[in-house]
């Protein structure tokens, strides 16, 4: 006769609850090898008066101890100091430092020059043209210009982006910052390179209908409702490759330089499709849709990027692109992907990003560079959402990078409101951030773009007054 065991699952559940309760009251963790569990608090949602309850003094004391700076020549505690400097700091004091070159370029629009160009590098915070589409629109409202700027060939957020309609065939092969770098797959300024389907077999019967293609269409929004001038950038090609534009224009691709430019359309168009017929491998770096005058701003987002892998983009490609694009300002907006409450020393990140800035200064001589700090990011500690203790430490490392390289620095964390601001952005009467307490929604991204624009224009006006 079988024993009735229907109560065993209930007994196992009750036993597990008892163990978790015991761990909650004793704050015990379990370690197996190198793996250690987090502290358990089974009653946190009850005892904390909601998940966003004010952090207790012990938690705040731990965070403030972590915020202390290693450089005694600066303010005594980053948790306090960062809130006091929300404006843009220009560490450079000559024509090539800080934002001087960029401001001079803006001042020269319509006088000594027709166009000013910005490269905005970032991680998922600017993915899908978030922040940049609003910052771009404000600049173009004031200084003129139209167009979305430089576009990748493929994108994982093509369906999410609102500033352009972007589609492409599935048979592109791409290499990115996450892959090993080889001379044959030199990365472009987007952090990727794109190889169209190719076949070296004469009369390959499988090729017809398998040509790689990409299509871009303008959207019905101010500054984005048409493409002024369209250009394509690609690597070396042996001359056996062609691109078909607008369905009937066949152009041979025979460039021999590290970067070559092809004018797709010299005049305004609503959209276009490029289809590639290739007999040998080649690198396509992207397309640029821009106006002939005013401000052009390129979004170079790469999900999960700390910023440090930018050194994998070779000098030959970046300097080759700059010969055509001629940048005046580079913005580096990173940090959120290295924020970690368990990390207290970010000297390694400071060293890595310093090398990134030096690499970009070498590739784009004379360009202004603005380092934007990480914004606020909340983490849940003992059931309560507070600013991740490592955020101000990362920001101080980023400020040191700007100071060492004589570039400009904007404390985005302070501009957001400082300590605990992400909770307010994500839970206030108007929701500006997602429930991950890290990323902004469209409304929040628009607000960030406006903040950056206001600070930039404020500095621009001061620079003009100083002559």
N, C-alpha and C positions, 0 to 999 in steps of 0.2 A: 504494500500500500504506500503511495507517494505522500510525503509530508507536505502539508499546506505551508507555502513560503510566501504568501501574498503580502505579508507585513514587512518582509525584508527590505524592499525599496524605501518604505517610509522610515524604517530604522536607520538606513544608510544616510538618508537626507537629514534626519535629525542629528545624527552624529557629525555630519559635515558642518551643519549650522553651529553646533556646540563648539567645534574646533575653531571656526571662524570667529565666533564671539569671544573665545578665549584669547585668540590672537589680537582681536580688536582692543580688548582691555589691557593686554600686556604689551602691545605694540611690537609683537614678535615678527621676525622675518624668517624665511626658510631659505637656506643656501644649499645648492647641490652643485659641486664643482665650482665653476666660475659664474654660474647663474644664481641670482638672488632675487627673491620676490620683493615686491613693494610692500610697504606697511599696509595692513588691512584695517579698515574701520567700517564695519558692517552697518553701523548706525549713523554714519556721517550725515546722510540726508535729513535725519531727524534732529541730530544734535546741532547742526550748523545753521538752522533757521533758513534753509534753502541753500542751493549749491553755490550761490554768489554771496554768501555771508561774509562780513568783514573778517579778514584774517586776524588771528589772535596775536598777542605780543611776541610769543615765542617764535612763530613763523616769520613775522616781520623782522625780528632781531637776527634770525639766521640769514634772511635775504639781505639785510643791510650790511652784515659782516662780509658777505660775498661781494657787495658792491664796492668795497674799499679799493681805491686806486693804488697801483704800485709805483706811480710817479708822483712824488711829493710836491713837485713844482706846480701841479695843477690843483684843482679844487679837491678838498679832503675826501669827499664821498661822491661817487658817481650817481648814487640814488638821489642826491640833492642837486649836484652840479648840472646834470643834464637838463633839468627843468629850467635852469637859468639861462641857457643858451640855445633858444629855438631857431634863431636866425642863421643865415649862411655865413660861415667863417671863411675868409680867403687867406690861406696861409702863404700863398705866393705874393711876392712884392715887386715883380717886374712884369714885362709885357707877356711873358710866357707862363706866368704863375696865376693861380686862382682862376678867376673868370674874366680877366682883363681882355684876353683875345676875343672871347665870345661877345662881350659887351661892345668892343670896338667894331666887331662884325655887324652887330645889330645896328649900331649907330651909323654904319656906312651903307645900309640898305637904301637904294635909290640914289646914292651919291657915288660911291666908289665900287660898289658891288651890287649884284642882282639877287644873290641867294645866300642864305645861312643854313647850315645843315647840322643836325644833332643826332648822335647815336645813343640810344637809351638801352643799356644792357641791364637785365634783371632776371629774376627767377619766376616762379608761378605768381608772384604778386602783380606782375604786369602781363601775365599770359592772356591771350585773346585781345591785346591792345588795351587792357584795363589800365587806368591811370594815364597812360600815354595818349590815348585818343582824346581825352579831355584837356590835357596839358597842351597837346598839339593844336587843338581847336582854338584855345585861348590865345596862343602865340600867333596863330594865323589871323585871328580876328584883329590883333593889334598891329602886326608887322606885315600882313599879307601872306599869300601862298595858298596852295591847294594840294591835295593828294595825300595818300596814305604812306608814301615812302617805300622803303625796301621791303620786299616780301620773300619769304622762303618758298621753295617749290612745293613741299608737302608740309602738313601741320596736323598735330593731333587735336588742335582746337579750332580747325577751320569752320566747323559748324557752329561754334560758340561766338566767334568774332563778329562784331556788328559793324565794323568800319569798312568791310569789303566782303564780297561773295567770292569764295575760293573753293575750287574743286580740282581734282587731279586723278589720274589713272592709278591703279593699285600696283603697277609693276615697276615703280621707281625703287632703286636700291640706294639707301642713304647710309652715311657714316657721320658720327657725331662726337661730341666731347666725351661721351661715355665709352667710345671705342679706341682701339690702338691707332695711333697716327702713323700713316705711311705716306711717302712722297706721291704715290698714285692717288691717294684719297685725302689730299690737303684740305683742311676745313676752311670754310668761308666765314664771313663775318656773322652769320646767323648761328655759328657753332656747329654747323653741319655742312655737308656737301652732298649733292644729289646726282646719281648716275642714271640716265635713261636706259631703257632696254636696248641692247645692241646685239648684233649677230655678224660675225666675220665670214659666214658661209655664203658664197655667192648664190643668189636665187633661193635663199632660205624660205621654204614654203610656209613655215610657221610664223614668219615675221609679219606678214600682212595682217593688219587688224590688231597687232600687239604693240604698236608704237606707243611710247610713253607720251603723255600729254598733261598740260596744266592749263587751267582756265581761270581768269580773274574778271569780275564784273563790278562796276562801281555801284554804290548804294545811293539812294535818294536823300542824302543829308548834306548840310552846308559844308563846303570845302571837300566833299567826297563824292560829288555827283558826276564826276568825269575824271578821266586820266589825262593829264596835260601832255607830258612827254613820257614815253615808255621805253625803258632800256633793259637789256639782258646782260648778265655778267657770267662768263664761263672760263674754264681753264684751257689748257693746251688741247688742240684737236689736230689730227693728222690730215684733215681735208676730205675725209670720206664720210663726214657727217653733215646732215642738213636739218634745218628746222622749217616747218611749214607754219606760216602766220596767217591768221584771218581766213584759213581754209584754201587759199590759192597763191600765196606768196612763198616761194621756196628760196631759202637763203643758205648758202654753204657756210659751214663753221670751220674756219681754217686758221684760227688764232694760234700764234706760237709763243705768246707771253704767259706768265703765270696767271694773269687776269686779262681778259679781253672783253671789250664792250661792243654790243650790237644794238643799234637803234631799231626798236620794234615799230615805233610810231612817233614821228616828229610832232604830230598835232593831236588835238583832243579826240579821245575815243571813249565810248561807254564801257567797252570791255574787249577782250581778245582771248584767243586760244592758241597755244603754241604746241605743235606736235613734232616729235623728234624721230628722225629716221637715221639711225647710227650703225655704222659698220665697225666702229671701234669704241672702246670705253672713253668717256670724257666726263669732266666735272662741271655741273651747272651750279652756280652759287646763288642765283636768285634774279628777281626782276624788280625794277624801281618804277613806281608811278608817281610823278611829281610835277610841280609847276616850274616854269622857267624863272620865277622870281619869288621872293618872300622866304618863309621858313619851311624847311623840310625836316620832319622828325621820323626816324626809323626805330621801330620796336624790335629789339632783339631779346626775346624771352626764351628761357630754357629751364624747364621744370626741374626742381631738385638741385639746382646749381648753387654751390657755395660762392662762386665767383672765381675761385682759384684755378679751375681748368681753362680759363681764357688764354693762358700762356700756350695752350696746345694749338691755337690758331697761328699759323706761321707768318713770319715777317713778310715773306714774298707775296702772300695773298693779301694780307691786310694793307701793306703799303701799296700794292698794285691796285686794290680797290680805292684807296684814298686818292690815288692819282686822278681817278675819275670823279669820285664823290666829294672830295675836299671838305672834310668835317671841320667844324669850328668848336664843337662841344661834345664831350663824351660824358655820359652819366652812368655811374655804377651803383645799382640799387640791389644790394644783397644783404645777407646776414641771418635771415630767418631760418635757413637750413642748417646753421651751425649752432643755433640756440639750444642749449641742453642744460637743464638744472643741475646735473651732476658734474658739469665741467666748470672749473673755477679759473683755469689759466688758458688764455687765448693768445699767448705769444706766438704760437705756431700759425694761427690765422693771420695775425698782424704781419708776420714775415711773408706768408704766402701772398696776401693781397698787395703788399708793398712791391713784390716782384711783378704782379699783374699790372699795376699802375706804371712801373718802369717799362714793361714790355709795350704797353699801349703808347707811352710817350715816345718810345723809339720808332714805333710803326706810324704814329701820327704826330710828327714833330710840330711843336708850337700850338697844338690844340689845347683848349681849356678842358679840365677834368673836374667833375663834381662827384664826390663820394657821398651818397645818401645812406644814412645809418639804417639799421633795422628798426622797424616800428615796434610798438608794444605787442607782446604775445603772452597770452594767459596760459597758465598751467594749473591743473587741479592738484592741490596739496592738502591732504587730510579733509577732502570733501569740499574745499573752498577754492574758487578761482582767484588767483592773484597773478601779478606780473611774474613771469619766469625769472628766477633770481639771476640767470646768466645774461639777460637782455642788456643791462647797463654795462656789463663787462665786455660784451661783444662791441657795444657802441664805443666804448673807450678805445678798444683796439682799432676800430675803424677811424676814429678821430686821429689816432697816432699815425695811421697810414697816410692820411691827408697831410698831416703836419710834416712827416718825413719827406714826402714827395712834392711838397709845396703846391698842393692842389687845393680845391675848395671842399668844404664839408657842410652838410646840412643835417642837423639832428632831428630826424623825422619823429623819433620817439617823443621828444619834447614838444614838437609841434602838434602831435596827437593829443597831448595833455599829460604825458608822463606816466607815473606809476598808476596802474589800475585803469588806464584809459581804454584799453581794448574791451574790458567788460562793459564800459559805458557805450562804446560804439556798437557792441553786439546785443545789448539788452535794453537800450534806452527807448524813449518814446518813438524815435525814428531809428530803424535798424540800419546800420552802416556796414556791418561785418557779419560773416557767416558763423554758424554755431561751433566751428572749430577754434574760435577765438584767435585766429591767425590771419585769415584772408578776408578781403573786402568784397562786398557785393557791388553791383554797378553803381548804386547810389553812393556808397562809401568811396569807390574808386574816383568818382567825379569830385567828391569832396577833397580827396588827396591831391588830385590834379590841380584843383583850385588853390590849395594851400601852397603847393610848390610854385605855381605861377605867381602868386602874390609875393612870396618871399623873393623870387627871382627878380620880379619887376622892382621891388623895393630896393634891392641891391643895385639894379641897373640904374635907377634914378640917382642913387647916391654916387655911383661911379661917374655919371654924366656931370653932376654938380662939381665933382673934384677934377673935372677936365680930362 
